Amino acid sequence: MYKVKIKPHWEISRDAEQPLDTAVLLTLLTAIQETGSIANAAKQTGSSYRHAWGLLREAEHMFGHPLIETGRGRGSRLLPLAEKLIWADRRIAARLSPTLETLASELEGELSKTVSRQSPVIRLNASHGFAVAALLHQLNELHLPVELRYRNSADAVAALARQECDLAGFHVPLGEFEDASVASYSHWLDKNKHSLIHLAVRNQGLMVAPGNPKNIAGLADLGRPGVLFVNRQPGSGTRMLLELMLSRQALPTTAIEGFETAEFTHSAIAAFIASGMADVGFGVQTAAQRFGLDFIPLIRERYFFALSTSAMKDPLMQQVIGILQSASFREIVNQLSGYDGSATGEILSLSKAFPGC
């Protein structure tokens, strides 16, 4: 099976000057940030010291601002403009990764269909998440054919009901908001046709800048003047959960500055905050940890894959279930910050998973 990778690529130009390809520059700036030295960064990136200096000078000329500060015996450090470029690249990657991974998977399928006979494939529709990404990595490592489409939880479950996918990922909060959340999926899930595979329990909460400079303690603080929020896109399970929680606290969304500013992944939310463009967002603990943010846990939720009960007999699906039930994969899930993989791979009926619904 073919594997396709699509990465974001961006250029910067000023007036009529030749565009600056940021790919090489960002690699060099990141290496300087890591090593504290232009010479070591050049060695790490496989370029000469002279070439590295030339690239930096070319970029500084285009911007009209310095990118690094050097001093005898003090090495080199990035200035705010260089740091902003690195954060912009991380934010672009975090925002576009679900779309690009979906497009790559579609292209893989088209290539396979064009050059060879069509073979069985697992069609996976799921909201973007760290445990889902870990599973995809395992499937790819074992060369199991998977057709991926990242979409919000409601759309994934609806696609399963239309038989457009084999596995549909969705998440449900534990506790007082569970019934309302499950009700939103009940239009598409049928206890006589569908079963669930437990993927993980994870923490959702508030991501804030390191040190929590705005002294945010809970949802009530989102309505304070001077607190800028960044949200998930409409239709996402995370946004639906947040709106349920805000409603319970009688905090109108119109009172939250930035509530309509939307990003499409937990990582994009974290990158938005880490780059200084917002003070707080709602998402999973893993994203906060990976972007160096502080995290205020508020609620735990279960993430499931829904599938047709009859599909569990399929040999390819049996291999996927085998991965999910393996001790090694449970350990991978447990290593994700804020995730609990103790029940990963457990197969449940809808009635057993949601006895009160």
C-alpha positions as CSV (number, residue, x, y, z in Angstrom):
1,M,0.0,0.0,0.0
2,Y,1.3,3.5,-0.9
3,K,2.0,6.0,1.9
4,V,1.6,9.7,1.1
5,K,2.7,12.6,3.3
6,I,1.6,16.2,2.7
7,K,3.3,19.0,4.6
8,P,2.5,22.7,4.8
9,H,4.8,24.9,2.8
10,W,4.8,28.7,3.0
11,E,6.8,31.6,1.6
12,I,7.2,35.2,2.6
13,S,7.7,38.1,0.1
14,R,8.0,41.8,0.4
15,D,7.1,44.2,-2.3
16,A,8.6,42.8,-5.6
17,E,11.5,40.9,-4.0
18,Q,12.1,37.2,-4.5
19,P,9.9,35.2,-2.1
20,L,11.7,33.7,0.9
21,D,11.3,30.0,1.3
22,T,10.7,29.5,5.0
23,A,11.4,25.8,5.2
24,V,15.2,26.0,5.3
25,L,15.2,29.2,7.4
26,L,12.8,27.7,10.0
27,T,14.9,24.5,10.3
28,L,18.0,26.7,11.0
29,L,16.2,28.9,13.5
30,T,14.9,25.9,15.3
31,A,18.4,24.4,15.5
32,I,19.8,27.7,16.8
33,Q,17.0,27.7,19.5
34,E,18.0,24.2,20.5
35,T,21.8,24.5,20.4
36,G,22.3,28.2,21.2
37,S,24.9,28.5,18.5
38,I,24.9,29.3,14.8
39,A,27.9,27.0,14.3
40,N,26.3,24.0,16.0
41,A,23.0,24.8,14.2
42,A,24.7,24.7,10.8
43,K,26.3,21.4,11.7
44,Q,23.0,20.0,12.9
45,T,21.2,21.0,9.6
46,G,24.0,19.8,7.4
47,S,25.0,23.2,6.0
48,S,28.2,25.3,6.3
49,Y,28.6,28.1,8.8
50,R,28.9,30.6,5.9
51,H,25.7,29.4,4.3
52,A,23.8,29.7,7.6
53,W,25.0,33.2,8.1
54,G,24.1,34.1,4.5
55,L,20.6,32.7,5.0
56,L,20.1,34.7,8.2
57,R,21.3,37.9,6.6
58,E,19.1,37.4,3.6
59,A,16.0,37.0,5.8
60,E,17.0,39.9,8.1
61,H,17.3,42.1,5.0
62,M,13.9,41.2,3.7
63,F,12.2,41.8,7.1
64,G,14.2,44.9,7.9
65,H,14.6,43.5,11.5
66,P,17.2,41.2,13.1
67,L,16.4,37.6,13.9
68,I,19.1,36.6,16.3
69,E,21.3,38.2,18.9
70,T,24.9,37.1,19.3
71,G,27.5,37.9,21.9
72,R,31.1,36.8,22.6
73,G,30.9,33.9,25.0
74,R,27.1,34.0,25.1
75,G,26.3,32.1,21.9
76,S,23.2,33.1,19.9
77,R,19.6,33.5,20.9
78,L,16.5,34.1,18.9
79,L,14.8,37.5,18.9
80,P,11.0,37.9,19.1
81,L,10.6,38.0,15.3
82,A,12.4,34.7,14.9
83,E,10.4,33.1,17.7
84,K,7.2,34.4,16.0
85,L,8.1,32.7,12.8
86,I,8.7,29.3,14.6
87,W,5.3,29.6,16.4
88,A,3.6,30.6,13.1
89,D,4.9,27.4,11.5
90,R,3.8,25.2,14.5
91,R,0.4,26.9,14.4
92,I,0.0,26.3,10.7
93,A,1.0,22.6,11.1
94,A,-1.4,22.1,14.0
95,R,-4.3,23.8,12.2
96,L,-3.8,22.0,8.8
97,S,-2.7,18.5,9.9
98,P,-6.2,16.9,10.0
99,T,-7.0,18.2,6.5
100,L,-3.6,17.2,5.1
101,E,-3.7,13.7,6.6
102,T,-7.2,13.2,5.3
103,L,-6.1,14.3,1.8
104,A,-3.0,12.1,2.0
105,S,-5.2,9.1,2.9
106,E,-7.6,9.8,0.1
107,L,-4.7,10.0,-2.4
108,E,-3.3,6.7,-1.1
109,G,-6.6,5.0,-1.8
110,E,-6.9,6.5,-5.3
111,L,-3.3,5.4,-6.2
112,S,-4.0,1.9,-5.0
113,K,-7.2,1.6,-6.9
114,T,-5.5,2.9,-10.1
115,V,-2.5,0.6,-10.2
116,S,-3.8,-2.5,-8.6
117,R,-7.0,-4.3,-7.7
118,Q,-9.1,-2.9,-4.9
119,S,-8.2,-4.6,-1.6
120,P,-10.0,-4.5,1.8
121,V,-9.5,-1.4,3.8
122,I,-10.6,0.0,7.2
123,R,-12.4,3.2,6.8
124,L,-11.8,5.3,9.9
125,N,-13.7,8.6,10.6
126,A,-12.8,10.3,13.8
127,S,-12.2,13.6,15.5
128,H,-8.5,14.5,15.7
129,G,-6.9,13.2,18.9
130,F,-3.7,11.9,20.3
131,A,-4.8,8.3,21.0
132,V,-6.3,8.2,17.5
133,A,-3.0,9.3,16.0
134,A,-1.2,6.7,18.0
135,L,-3.5,4.0,16.6
136,L,-2.9,5.2,13.1
137,H,0.8,5.0,13.7
138,Q,0.5,1.4,14.8
139,L,-1.7,0.5,11.8
140,N,0.9,2.1,9.4
141,E,3.8,0.3,11.2
142,L,2.0,-3.0,10.5
143,H,1.1,-2.0,7.0
144,L,-2.6,-2.5,7.6
145,P,-4.7,-0.6,5.0
146,V,-6.6,2.3,6.5
147,E,-8.6,5.1,4.9
148,L,-8.6,8.0,7.2
149,R,-11.0,11.0,7.4
150,Y,-10.8,13.4,10.3
151,R,-14.1,15.0,11.1
152,N,-16.1,16.0,14.2
153,S,-17.7,13.3,16.4
154,A,-21.2,13.9,15.2
155,D,-20.2,13.7,11.5
156,A,-18.2,10.5,12.1
157,V,-21.1,8.7,13.8
158,A,-23.5,9.9,11.1
159,A,-21.1,8.5,8.5
160,L,-21.2,5.1,10.3
161,A,-25.0,5.1,10.2
162,R,-24.8,5.7,6.4
163,Q,-22.3,2.9,6.1
164,E,-19.7,5.3,4.8
165,C,-17.1,4.2,7.4
166,D,-16.2,1.2,9.4
167,L,-15.0,2.9,12.6
168,A,-16.4,6.2,14.0
169,G,-14.6,8.0,16.8
170,F,-16.5,10.0,19.3
171,H,-16.2,11.2,22.9
172,V,-18.6,11.4,25.8
173,P,-18.0,13.2,29.1
174,L,-18.2,11.3,32.4
175,G,-20.7,12.6,35.0
176,E,-23.5,15.1,34.8
177,F,-23.1,15.9,31.1
178,E,-23.1,12.4,29.8
179,D,-26.8,12.0,29.1
180,A,-27.0,15.2,27.1
181,S,-23.9,14.3,25.1
182,V,-25.1,10.7,24.3
183,A,-28.5,12.1,23.2
184,S,-26.7,14.1,20.5
185,Y,-25.4,10.8,19.0
186,S,-28.6,8.7,19.5
187,H,-29.9,9.7,16.0
188,W,-27.2,7.5,14.4
189,L,-26.3,4.8,16.9
190,D,-28.5,1.7,17.1
191,K,-28.1,-0.7,20.0
192,N,-29.3,-3.5,17.8
193,K,-26.7,-2.8,15.1
194,H,-23.7,-1.1,16.7
195,S,-21.1,-1.9,19.3
196,L,-18.3,0.2,20.9
197,I,-14.6,-0.2,21.4
198,H,-13.2,1.8,24.3
199,L,-10.2,3.8,23.2
200,A,-9.3,5.9,26.3
201,V,-10.3,8.2,29.1
202,R,-8.8,11.6,28.9
203,N,-8.7,14.9,30.7
204,Q,-10.3,18.0,29.2
205,G,-9.8,21.4,30.8
206,L,-8.4,24.9,30.4
207,M,-5.1,25.5,28.7
208,V,-3.4,28.7,29.8
209,A,0.0,30.4,29.3
210,P,2.9,29.2,31.4
211,G,2.6,30.5,35.0
212,N,-1.1,31.3,34.4
213,P,-0.5,35.1,34.2
214,K,-4.2,35.9,34.1
215,N,-4.9,33.8,37.2
216,I,-7.6,31.7,35.5
217,A,-9.1,29.2,37.9
218,G,-12.2,28.0,36.1
219,L,-14.9,28.6,33.5
220,A,-16.2,31.7,35.3
221,D,-13.0,33.5,34.6
222,L,-13.6,33.3,30.9
223,G,-16.1,36.1,31.2
224,R,-13.6,38.5,32.9
225,P,-12.6,41.6,31.0
226,G,-9.1,41.3,29.4
227,V,-9.3,37.5,29.1
228,L,-9.0,36.4,25.5
229,F,-10.4,32.9,24.6
230,V,-9.9,30.7,21.6
231,N,-12.5,28.0,20.8
232,R,-12.9,24.8,18.8
233,Q,-15.0,24.9,15.6
234,P,-18.8,24.6,15.7
235,G,-19.9,21.0,15.6
236,S,-16.9,19.6,17.4
237,G,-17.5,17.4,20.4
238,T,-15.2,19.5,22.6
239,R,-17.1,22.7,21.8
240,M,-20.4,20.9,22.4
241,L,-19.2,19.8,25.8
242,L,-17.9,23.3,26.6
243,E,-21.3,24.9,25.7
244,L,-23.0,22.4,28.0
245,M,-20.7,23.3,30.9
246,L,-21.1,27.0,30.3
247,S,-24.9,26.6,30.2
248,R,-24.8,24.9,33.6
249,Q,-22.9,27.9,35.0
250,A,-25.3,30.3,33.3
251,L,-22.4,32.0,31.6
252,P,-23.5,33.3,28.2
253,T,-21.1,32.8,25.3
254,T,-21.5,36.4,24.3
255,A,-19.7,37.4,27.5
256,I,-16.6,35.5,26.5
257,E,-14.2,37.5,24.4
258,G,-12.9,35.4,21.4
259,F,-15.6,32.7,21.8
260,E,-16.2,32.8,18.0
261,T,-12.5,32.4,17.2
262,A,-12.2,28.8,16.2
263,E,-9.4,26.3,15.6
264,F,-9.8,22.7,14.4
265,T,-7.6,20.7,16.7
266,H,-6.5,20.6,20.3
267,S,-2.9,21.2,19.2
268,A,-4.0,24.3,17.2
269,I,-5.7,25.7,20.3
270,A,-2.5,25.1,22.3
271,A,-0.3,26.7,19.6
272,F,-2.6,29.7,19.4
273,I,-2.1,30.3,23.2
274,A,1.6,29.5,23.2
275,S,2.2,32.1,20.5
276,G,0.5,34.8,22.6
277,M,-2.6,35.2,20.5
278,A,-5.0,34.1,23.3
279,D,-4.9,33.7,27.0
280,V,-7.0,30.5,27.4
281,G,-8.6,27.7,25.5
282,F,-10.5,24.5,26.2
283,G,-9.0,21.1,25.2
284,V,-7.1,18.0,26.3
285,Q,-4.1,17.9,28.6
286,T,-1.8,16.3,26.1
287,A,-1.9,19.4,23.8
288,A,-1.1,21.7,26.7
289,Q,1.8,19.6,27.8
290,R,3.3,19.4,24.3
291,F,3.2,23.2,23.9
292,G,4.6,24.0,27.3
293,L,1.3,25.4,28.7
294,D,-0.3,25.1,32.1
295,F,-3.4,23.0,32.4
296,I,-6.5,23.2,34.7
297,P,-8.4,19.9,34.6
298,L,-12.2,20.3,34.6
299,I,-13.7,17.1,33.3
300,R,-12.9,13.5,32.2
301,E,-14.4,11.9,29.1
302,R,-14.4,8.5,27.4
303,Y,-13.4,8.2,23.7
304,F,-15.0,5.3,21.8
305,F,-14.9,3.8,18.3
306,A,-18.4,2.8,17.2
307,L,-18.7,0.1,14.6
308,S,-21.2,-2.3,13.2
309,T,-21.5,-5.4,15.4
310,S,-21.3,-7.7,12.4
311,A,-18.1,-6.0,11.2
312,M,-16.2,-7.4,14.2
313,K,-16.1,-10.7,12.5
314,D,-14.1,-9.2,9.5
315,P,-10.5,-10.5,9.5
316,L,-9.0,-7.0,9.0
317,M,-11.2,-5.6,11.8
318,Q,-10.0,-8.4,14.0
319,Q,-6.4,-7.3,13.5
320,V,-7.3,-3.7,14.4
321,I,-9.1,-4.9,17.6
322,G,-6.1,-7.0,18.4
323,I,-3.9,-3.9,18.3
324,L,-6.3,-2.0,20.5
325,Q,-6.4,-4.9,23.0
326,S,-2.6,-5.4,23.1
327,A,-0.6,-4.5,26.3
328,S,1.8,-2.5,24.2
329,F,-0.8,-0.2,22.8
330,R,-2.4,0.3,26.2
331,E,1.1,1.4,27.4
332,I,1.3,3.9,24.5
333,V,-2.0,5.4,25.5
334,N,-1.0,5.5,29.2
335,Q,2.1,7.5,28.2
336,L,0.0,10.3,26.7
337,S,-0.3,13.1,29.3
338,G,-3.8,13.1,30.7
339,Y,-4.8,9.8,29.1
340,D,-5.8,6.5,30.8
341,G,-5.5,3.4,28.8
342,S,-6.5,0.8,31.4
343,A,-9.7,-0.1,29.6
344,T,-8.4,0.4,26.0
345,G,-9.7,-2.3,23.6
346,E,-12.7,-3.2,25.8
347,I,-15.7,-4.1,23.6
348,L,-19.1,-2.8,25.0
349,S,-22.7,-2.8,23.9
350,L,-24.4,0.7,23.8
351,S,-26.5,-0.4,26.8
352,K,-23.5,-1.4,28.9
353,A,-21.5,1.8,28.0
354,F,-24.5,4.1,28.7
355,P,-26.9,2.3,31.1
356,G,-28.8,5.4,31.9
357,C,-29.5,6.4,28.3
